[in-house]
Amino acid sequence: MQKLNNNVLVKIKDTGKGIPKEKQKKIFNPYCSTESFYEKLYESSGLGLYITKKLISILNGNISIESKYGKGTTVYISIPFKNEE
């Protein structure tokens, strides 16, 4: 986490299997999952990133991803803050 101007920036990186390029555009949609139906049946509702994006939007922030299939994903979050000094 770091501060830049009037924003808090968070970068979350993993070395998982990544997200295929064709699914990256839909990853913040409700019930979206990169897994097949049977793989996600017990592991994911497909709502996590959708809800996260909505909450960050309420805070006037932004969320984006960079992902390479087979290499991993990086999630970037930027949230404005007001310094109360």
Backbone as XML, in Angstrom:
<?xml version="1.0"?>
<chain id="A" units="angstrom">
  <residue number="1" name="MET">
    <atom name="N" x="0.846" y="-1.169" z="0.000"/>
    <atom name="CA" x="0.000" y="0.000" z="0.000"/>
    <atom name="C" x="0.894" y="1.236" z="0.000"/>
  </residue>
  <residue number="2" name="GLN">
    <atom name="N" x="0.472" y="2.243" z="-0.734"/>
    <atom name="CA" x="1.210" y="3.508" z="-0.743"/>
    <atom name="C" x="0.254" y="4.666" z="-0.962"/>
  </residue>
  <residue number="3" name="LYS">
    <atom name="N" x="0.711" y="5.854" z="-0.664"/>
    <atom name="CA" x="-0.059" y="7.064" z="-0.895"/>
    <atom name="C" x="0.526" y="7.770" z="-2.108"/>
  </residue>
  <residue number="4" name="LEU">
    <atom name="N" x="-0.334" y="8.264" z="-2.966"/>
    <atom name="CA" x="0.086" y="9.043" z="-4.126"/>
    <atom name="C" x="-0.903" y="10.172" z="-4.292"/>
  </residue>
  <residue number="5" name="ASN">
    <atom name="N" x="-0.411" y="11.395" z="-4.161"/>
    <atom name="CA" x="-1.270" y="12.578" z="-4.175"/>
    <atom name="C" x="-2.347" y="12.397" z="-3.111"/>
  </residue>
  <residue number="6" name="ASN">
    <atom name="N" x="-3.599" y="12.391" z="-3.481"/>
    <atom name="CA" x="-4.685" y="12.223" z="-2.513"/>
    <atom name="C" x="-5.342" y="10.859" z="-2.641"/>
  </residue>
  <residue number="7" name="ASN">
    <atom name="N" x="-4.551" y="9.849" z="-2.984"/>
    <atom name="CA" x="-5.088" y="8.502" z="-3.139"/>
    <atom name="C" x="-4.257" y="7.490" z="-2.363"/>
  </residue>
  <residue number="8" name="VAL">
    <atom name="N" x="-4.938" y="6.473" z="-1.897"/>
    <atom name="CA" x="-4.269" y="5.301" z="-1.345"/>
    <atom name="C" x="-4.277" y="4.263" z="-2.455"/>
  </residue>
  <residue number="9" name="LEU">
    <atom name="N" x="-3.116" y="3.732" z="-2.765"/>
    <atom name="CA" x="-2.990" y="2.737" z="-3.824"/>
    <atom name="C" x="-2.661" y="1.381" z="-3.216"/>
  </residue>
  <residue number="10" name="VAL">
    <atom name="N" x="-3.389" y="0.364" z="-3.645"/>
    <atom name="CA" x="-3.162" y="-0.996" z="-3.174"/>
    <atom name="C" x="-2.920" y="-1.871" z="-4.396"/>
  </residue>
  <residue number="11" name="LYS">
    <atom name="N" x="-1.886" y="-2.691" z="-4.313"/>
    <atom name="CA" x="-1.546" y="-3.613" z="-5.399"/>
    <atom name="C" x="-1.518" y="-5.015" z="-4.800"/>
  </residue>
  <residue number="12" name="ILE">
    <atom name="N" x="-2.319" y="-5.905" z="-5.366"/>
    <atom name="CA" x="-2.391" y="-7.282" z="-4.893"/>
    <atom name="C" x="-1.981" y="-8.179" z="-6.054"/>
  </residue>
  <residue number="13" name="LYS">
    <atom name="N" x="-0.964" y="-9.001" z="-5.831"/>
    <atom name="CA" x="-0.422" y="-9.819" z="-6.906"/>
    <atom name="C" x="-0.417" y="-11.282" z="-6.490"/>
  </residue>
  <residue number="14" name="ASP">
    <atom name="N" x="-0.789" y="-12.153" z="-7.431"/>
    <atom name="CA" x="-0.673" y="-13.580" z="-7.161"/>
    <atom name="C" x="0.061" y="-14.264" z="-8.304"/>
  </residue>
  <residue number="15" name="THR">
    <atom name="N" x="0.434" y="-15.490" z="-8.078"/>
    <atom name="CA" x="1.120" y="-16.270" z="-9.107"/>
    <atom name="C" x="0.269" y="-17.468" z="-9.496"/>
  </residue>
  <residue number="16" name="GLY">
    <atom name="N" x="-1.054" y="-17.276" z="-9.436"/>
    <atom name="CA" x="-1.988" y="-18.340" z="-9.801"/>
    <atom name="C" x="-2.014" y="-18.566" z="-11.296"/>
  </residue>
  <residue number="17" name="LYS">
    <atom name="N" x="-3.098" y="-19.167" z="-11.753"/>
    <atom name="CA" x="-3.175" y="-19.520" z="-13.173"/>
    <atom name="C" x="-3.570" y="-18.360" z="-14.076"/>
  </residue>
  <residue number="18" name="GLY">
    <atom name="N" x="-3.920" y="-17.224" z="-13.506"/>
    <atom name="CA" x="-4.255" y="-16.065" z="-14.324"/>
    <atom name="C" x="-5.656" y="-16.142" z="-14.893"/>
  </residue>
  <residue number="19" name="ILE">
    <atom name="N" x="-6.033" y="-15.094" z="-15.611"/>
    <atom name="CA" x="-7.363" y="-14.985" z="-16.194"/>
    <atom name="C" x="-7.214" y="-14.875" z="-17.703"/>
  </residue>
  <residue number="20" name="PRO">
    <atom name="N" x="-7.881" y="-15.737" z="-18.457"/>
    <atom name="CA" x="-7.800" y="-15.648" z="-19.918"/>
    <atom name="C" x="-8.257" y="-14.270" z="-20.401"/>
  </residue>
  <residue number="21" name="LYS">
    <atom name="N" x="-7.597" y="-13.760" z="-21.426"/>
    <atom name="CA" x="-7.863" y="-12.412" z="-21.940"/>
    <atom name="C" x="-9.338" y="-12.190" z="-22.261"/>
  </residue>
  <residue number="22" name="GLU">
    <atom name="N" x="-9.997" y="-13.175" z="-22.854"/>
    <atom name="CA" x="-11.404" y="-13.009" z="-23.237"/>
    <atom name="C" x="-12.333" y="-12.891" z="-22.028"/>
  </residue>
  <residue number="23" name="LYS">
    <atom name="N" x="-11.901" y="-13.328" z="-20.858"/>
    <atom name="CA" x="-12.724" y="-13.221" z="-19.650"/>
    <atom name="C" x="-12.395" y="-11.995" z="-18.817"/>
  </residue>
  <residue number="24" name="GLN">
    <atom name="N" x="-11.290" y="-11.325" z="-19.103"/>
    <atom name="CA" x="-10.882" y="-10.164" z="-18.305"/>
    <atom name="C" x="-11.883" y="-9.021" z="-18.407"/>
  </residue>
  <residue number="25" name="LYS">
    <atom name="N" x="-12.529" y="-8.841" z="-19.549"/>
    <atom name="CA" x="-13.491" y="-7.754" z="-19.723"/>
    <atom name="C" x="-14.747" y="-7.967" z="-18.892"/>
  </residue>
  <residue number="26" name="LYS">
    <atom name="N" x="-15.041" y="-9.221" z="-18.538"/>
    <atom name="CA" x="-16.273" y="-9.550" z="-17.819"/>
    <atom name="C" x="-16.045" y="-9.855" z="-16.341"/>
  </residue>
  <residue number="27" name="ILE">
    <atom name="N" x="-14.819" y="-9.804" z="-15.885"/>
    <atom name="CA" x="-14.473" y="-10.292" z="-14.555"/>
    <atom name="C" x="-15.184" y="-9.542" z="-13.422"/>
  </residue>
  <residue number="28" name="PHE">
    <atom name="N" x="-15.613" y="-8.308" z="-13.654"/>
    <atom name="CA" x="-16.304" y="-7.540" z="-12.617"/>
    <atom name="C" x="-17.824" y="-7.645" z="-12.733"/>
  </residue>
  <residue number="29" name="ASN">
    <atom name="N" x="-18.326" y="-8.457" z="-13.655"/>
    <atom name="CA" x="-19.759" y="-8.683" z="-13.791"/>
    <atom name="C" x="-20.227" y="-9.685" z="-12.746"/>
  </residue>
  <residue number="30" name="PRO">
    <atom name="N" x="-21.513" y="-9.580" z="-12.308"/>
    <atom name="CA" x="-22.000" y="-10.546" z="-11.323"/>
    <atom name="C" x="-22.018" y="-11.960" z="-11.898"/>
  </residue>
  <residue number="31" name="TYR">
    <atom name="N" x="-21.697" y="-12.910" z="-11.057"/>
    <atom name="CA" x="-21.687" y="-14.343" z="-11.357"/>
    <atom name="C" x="-20.650" y="-14.736" z="-12.392"/>
  </residue>
  <residue number="32" name="CYS">
    <atom name="N" x="-19.672" y="-13.884" z="-12.617"/>
    <atom name="CA" x="-18.603" y="-14.206" z="-13.553"/>
    <atom name="C" x="-17.571" y="-15.068" z="-12.845"/>
  </residue>
  <residue number="33" name="SER">
    <atom name="N" x="-17.099" y="-16.050" z="-13.550"/>
    <atom name="CA" x="-16.044" y="-16.901" z="-13.022"/>
    <atom name="C" x="-15.184" y="-17.368" z="-14.172"/>
  </residue>
  <residue number="34" name="THR">
    <atom name="N" x="-13.929" y="-17.567" z="-13.914"/>
    <atom name="CA" x="-13.038" y="-18.080" z="-14.951"/>
    <atom name="C" x="-13.054" y="-19.595" z="-14.970"/>
  </residue>
  <residue number="35" name="GLU">
    <atom name="N" x="-13.736" y="-20.190" z="-14.023"/>
    <atom name="CA" x="-13.796" y="-21.645" z="-13.914"/>
    <atom name="C" x="-14.991" y="-22.189" z="-14.691"/>
  </residue>
  <residue number="36" name="SER">
    <atom name="N" x="-14.943" y="-23.461" z="-15.019"/>
    <atom name="CA" x="-16.095" y="-24.110" z="-15.639"/>
    <atom name="C" x="-17.191" y="-24.253" z="-14.587"/>
  </residue>
  <residue number="37" name="PHE">
    <atom name="N" x="-18.378" y="-24.576" z="-15.000"/>
    <atom name="CA" x="-19.503" y="-24.714" z="-14.078"/>
    <atom name="C" x="-19.175" y="-25.687" z="-12.952"/>
  </residue>
  <residue number="38" name="TYR">
    <atom name="N" x="-18.613" y="-26.840" z="-13.276"/>
    <atom name="CA" x="-18.343" y="-27.851" z="-12.264"/>
    <atom name="C" x="-17.209" y="-27.447" z="-11.328"/>
  </residue>
  <residue number="39" name="GLU">
    <atom name="N" x="-16.224" y="-26.723" z="-11.826"/>
    <atom name="CA" x="-15.125" y="-26.268" z="-10.971"/>
    <atom name="C" x="-15.593" y="-25.206" z="-9.992"/>
  </residue>
  <residue number="40" name="LYS">
    <atom name="N" x="-16.490" y="-24.333" z="-10.421"/>
    <atom name="CA" x="-16.920" y="-23.245" z="-9.547"/>
    <atom name="C" x="-18.112" y="-23.602" z="-8.676"/>
  </residue>
  <residue number="41" name="LEU">
    <atom name="N" x="-18.736" y="-24.738" z="-8.923"/>
    <atom name="CA" x="-19.942" y="-25.115" z="-8.204"/>
    <atom name="C" x="-19.771" y="-25.028" z="-6.695"/>
  </residue>
  <residue number="42" name="TYR">
    <atom name="N" x="-18.631" y="-25.439" z="-6.179"/>
    <atom name="CA" x="-18.417" y="-25.439" z="-4.742"/>
    <atom name="C" x="-17.368" y="-24.430" z="-4.281"/>
  </residue>
  <residue number="43" name="GLU">
    <atom name="N" x="-16.735" y="-23.731" z="-5.199"/>
    <atom name="CA" x="-15.635" y="-22.857" z="-4.820"/>
    <atom name="C" x="-15.937" y="-21.371" z="-4.923"/>
  </residue>
  <residue number="44" name="SER">
    <atom name="N" x="-16.831" y="-20.951" z="-5.811"/>
    <atom name="CA" x="-17.007" y="-19.527" z="-6.052"/>
    <atom name="C" x="-18.436" y="-19.205" z="-6.455"/>
  </residue>
  <residue number="45" name="SER">
    <atom name="N" x="-18.925" y="-18.078" z="-5.956"/>
    <atom name="CA" x="-20.240" y="-17.605" z="-6.379"/>
    <atom name="C" x="-20.123" y="-16.676" z="-7.583"/>
  </residue>
  <residue number="46" name="GLY">
    <atom name="N" x="-18.911" y="-16.202" z="-7.856"/>
    <atom name="CA" x="-18.729" y="-15.253" z="-8.945"/>
    <atom name="C" x="-19.152" y="-13.844" z="-8.578"/>
  </residue>
  <residue number="47" name="LEU">
    <atom name="N" x="-19.270" y="-13.560" z="-7.289"/>
    <atom name="CA" x="-19.713" y="-12.236" z="-6.844"/>
    <atom name="C" x="-18.619" y="-11.406" z="-6.178"/>
  </residue>
  <residue number="48" name="GLY">
    <atom name="N" x="-17.502" y="-12.002" z="-5.835"/>
    <atom name="CA" x="-16.468" y="-11.303" z="-5.067"/>
    <atom name="C" x="-15.961" y="-10.031" z="-5.709"/>
  </residue>
  <residue number="49" name="LEU">
    <atom name="N" x="-15.500" y="-10.105" z="-6.947"/>
    <atom name="CA" x="-14.976" y="-8.905" z="-7.611"/>
    <atom name="C" x="-16.088" y="-7.927" z="-7.960"/>
  </residue>
  <residue number="50" name="TYR">
    <atom name="N" x="-17.272" y="-8.423" z="-8.239"/>
    <atom name="CA" x="-18.416" y="-7.543" z="-8.513"/>
    <atom name="C" x="-18.735" y="-6.696" z="-7.275"/>
  </residue>
  <residue number="51" name="ILE">
    <atom name="N" x="-18.844" y="-7.338" z="-6.120"/>
    <atom name="CA" x="-19.137" y="-6.627" z="-4.873"/>
    <atom name="C" x="-17.988" y="-5.694" z="-4.505"/>
  </residue>
  <residue number="52" name="THR">
    <atom name="N" x="-16.765" y="-6.154" z="-4.681"/>
    <atom name="CA" x="-15.597" y="-5.319" z="-4.390"/>
    <atom name="C" x="-15.614" y="-4.053" z="-5.236"/>
  </residue>
  <residue number="53" name="LYS">
    <atom name="N" x="-15.904" y="-4.193" z="-6.531"/>
    <atom name="CA" x="-15.945" y="-3.020" z="-7.408"/>
    <atom name="C" x="-17.043" y="-2.049" z="-6.978"/>
  </residue>
  <residue number="54" name="LYS">
    <atom name="N" x="-18.198" y="-2.568" z="-6.589"/>
    <atom name="CA" x="-19.297" y="-1.708" z="-6.127"/>
    <atom name="C" x="-18.898" y="-0.936" z="-4.864"/>
  </residue>
  <residue number="55" name="LEU">
    <atom name="N" x="-18.270" y="-1.626" z="-3.913"/>
    <atom name="CA" x="-17.846" y="-0.959" z="-2.675"/>
    <atom name="C" x="-16.786" y="0.105" z="-2.946"/>
  </residue>
  <residue number="56" name="ILE">
    <atom name="N" x="-15.838" y="-0.216" z="-3.799"/>
    <atom name="CA" x="-14.799" y="0.761" z="-4.143"/>
    <atom name="C" x="-15.396" y="1.955" z="-4.868"/>
  </residue>
  <residue number="57" name="SER">
    <atom name="N" x="-16.400" y="1.712" z="-5.711"/>
    <atom name="CA" x="-17.082" y="2.806" z="-6.421"/>
    <atom name="C" x="-17.789" y="3.741" z="-5.447"/>
  </residue>
  <residue number="58" name="ILE">
    <atom name="N" x="-18.377" y="3.181" z="-4.391"/>
    <atom name="CA" x="-19.041" y="4.007" z="-3.370"/>
    <atom name="C" x="-18.032" y="4.959" z="-2.727"/>
  </residue>
  <residue number="59" name="LEU">
    <atom name="N" x="-16.785" y="4.515" z="-2.626"/>
    <atom name="CA" x="-15.720" y="5.344" z="-2.049"/>
    <atom name="C" x="-15.046" y="6.228" z="-3.101"/>
  </residue>
  <residue number="60" name="ASN">
    <atom name="N" x="-15.634" y="6.294" z="-4.295"/>
    <atom name="CA" x="-15.091" y="7.062" z="-5.427"/>
    <atom name="C" x="-13.722" y="6.560" z="-5.859"/>
  </residue>
  <residue number="61" name="GLY">
    <atom name="N" x="-13.506" y="5.264" z="-5.698"/>
    <atom name="CA" x="-12.237" y="4.665" z="-6.080"/>
    <atom name="C" x="-12.339" y="3.894" z="-7.385"/>
  </residue>
  <residue number="62" name="ASN">
    <atom name="N" x="-11.233" y="3.269" z="-7.749"/>
    <atom name="CA" x="-11.155" y="2.479" z="-8.974"/>
    <atom name="C" x="-10.468" y="1.153" z="-8.690"/>
  </residue>
  <residue number="63" name="ILE">
    <atom name="N" x="-10.841" y="0.145" z="-9.472"/>
    <atom name="CA" x="-10.189" y="-1.155" z="-9.401"/>
    <atom name="C" x="-9.959" y="-1.632" z="-10.826"/>
  </residue>
  <residue number="64" name="SER">
    <atom name="N" x="-8.797" y="-2.219" z="-11.053"/>
    <atom name="CA" x="-8.486" y="-2.771" z="-12.369"/>
    <atom name="C" x="-7.588" y="-3.984" z="-12.191"/>
  </residue>
  <residue number="65" name="ILE">
    <atom name="N" x="-7.457" y="-4.759" z="-13.259"/>
    <atom name="CA" x="-6.601" y="-5.932" z="-13.192"/>
    <atom name="C" x="-5.665" y="-5.991" z="-14.385"/>
  </residue>
  <residue number="66" name="GLU">
    <atom name="N" x="-4.558" y="-6.662" z="-14.182"/>
    <atom name="CA" x="-3.650" y="-7.084" z="-15.247"/>
    <atom name="C" x="-3.452" y="-8.570" z="-15.018"/>
  </residue>
  <residue number="67" name="SER">
    <atom name="N" x="-3.596" y="-9.356" z="-16.054"/>
    <atom name="CA" x="-3.451" y="-10.786" z="-15.873"/>
    <atom name="C" x="-2.862" y="-11.428" z="-17.111"/>
  </residue>
  <residue number="68" name="LYS">
    <atom name="N" x="-2.022" y="-12.401" z="-16.890"/>
    <atom name="CA" x="-1.471" y="-13.213" z="-17.971"/>
    <atom name="C" x="-1.813" y="-14.654" z="-17.651"/>
  </residue>
  <residue number="69" name="TYR">
    <atom name="N" x="-2.552" y="-15.273" z="-18.539"/>
    <atom name="CA" x="-2.970" y="-16.643" z="-18.315"/>
    <atom name="C" x="-1.752" y="-17.543" z="-18.167"/>
  </residue>
  <residue number="70" name="GLY">
    <atom name="N" x="-1.739" y="-18.322" z="-17.125"/>
    <atom name="CA" x="-0.614" y="-19.189" z="-16.834"/>
    <atom name="C" x="0.463" y="-18.541" z="-15.974"/>
  </residue>
  <residue number="71" name="LYS">
    <atom name="N" x="0.353" y="-17.244" z="-15.715"/>
    <atom name="CA" x="1.382" y="-16.517" z="-14.953"/>
    <atom name="C" x="0.862" y="-15.897" z="-13.660"/>
  </residue>
  <residue number="72" name="GLY">
    <atom name="N" x="-0.365" y="-15.387" z="-13.658"/>
    <atom name="CA" x="-0.904" y="-14.754" z="-12.459"/>
    <atom name="C" x="-1.631" y="-13.461" z="-12.758"/>
  </residue>
  <residue number="73" name="THR">
    <atom name="N" x="-2.126" y="-12.848" z="-11.706"/>
    <atom name="CA" x="-2.960" y="-11.655" z="-11.814"/>
    <atom name="C" x="-2.500" y="-10.606" z="-10.819"/>
  </residue>
  <residue number="74" name="THR">
    <atom name="N" x="-2.585" y="-9.350" z="-11.230"/>
    <atom name="CA" x="-2.351" y="-8.226" z="-10.332"/>
    <atom name="C" x="-3.611" y="-7.372" z="-10.314"/>
  </residue>
  <residue number="75" name="VAL">
    <atom name="N" x="-4.088" y="-7.059" z="-9.115"/>
    <atom name="CA" x="-5.261" y="-6.205" z="-8.930"/>
    <atom name="C" x="-4.773" y="-4.871" z="-8.385"/>
  </residue>
  <residue number="76" name="TYR">
    <atom name="N" x="-5.234" y="-3.787" z="-8.997"/>
    <atom name="CA" x="-4.876" y="-2.429" z="-8.572"/>
    <atom name="C" x="-6.123" y="-1.738" z="-8.032"/>
  </residue>
  <residue number="77" name="ILE">
    <atom name="N" x="-6.011" y="-1.173" z="-6.841"/>
    <atom name="CA" x="-7.106" y="-0.440" z="-6.221"/>
    <atom name="C" x="-6.601" y="0.946" z="-5.858"/>
  </residue>
  <residue number="78" name="SER">
    <atom name="N" x="-7.384" y="1.952" z="-6.202"/>
    <atom name="CA" x="-7.065" y="3.337" z="-5.859"/>
    <atom name="C" x="-8.298" y="3.938" z="-5.171"/>
  </residue>
  <residue number="79" name="ILE">
    <atom name="N" x="-8.085" y="4.472" z="-3.957"/>
    <atom name="CA" x="-9.174" y="5.077" z="-3.198"/>
    <atom name="C" x="-8.730" y="6.458" z="-2.734"/>
  </residue>
  <residue number="80" name="PRO">
    <atom name="N" x="-9.517" y="7.491" z="-3.031"/>
    <atom name="CA" x="-9.150" y="8.828" z="-2.570"/>
    <atom name="C" x="-9.263" y="8.947" z="-1.039"/>
  </residue>
  <residue number="81" name="PHE">
    <atom name="N" x="-8.399" y="9.753" z="-0.470"/>
    <atom name="CA" x="-8.485" y="10.009" z="0.953"/>
    <atom name="C" x="-8.296" y="11.489" z="1.216"/>
  </residue>
  <residue number="82" name="LYS">
    <atom name="N" x="-8.820" y="11.914" z="2.335"/>
    <atom name="CA" x="-8.677" y="13.310" z="2.744"/>
    <atom name="C" x="-7.807" y="13.338" z="3.991"/>
  </residue>
  <residue number="83" name="ASN">
    <atom name="N" x="-6.716" y="14.053" z="3.917"/>
    <atom name="CA" x="-5.812" y="14.158" z="5.044"/>
    <atom name="C" x="-6.385" y="15.135" z="6.063"/>
  </residue>
  <residue number="84" name="GLU">
    <atom name="N" x="-6.661" y="14.652" z="7.258"/>
    <atom name="CA" x="-7.281" y="15.466" z="8.313"/>
    <atom name="C" x="-6.221" y="15.954" z="9.303"/>
  </residue>
  <residue number="85" name="GLU">
    <atom name="N" x="-5.298" y="16.779" z="8.856"/>
    <atom name="CA" x="-4.237" y="17.265" z="9.752"/>
    <atom name="C" x="-4.628" y="18.516" z="10.460"/>
  </residue>
</chain>
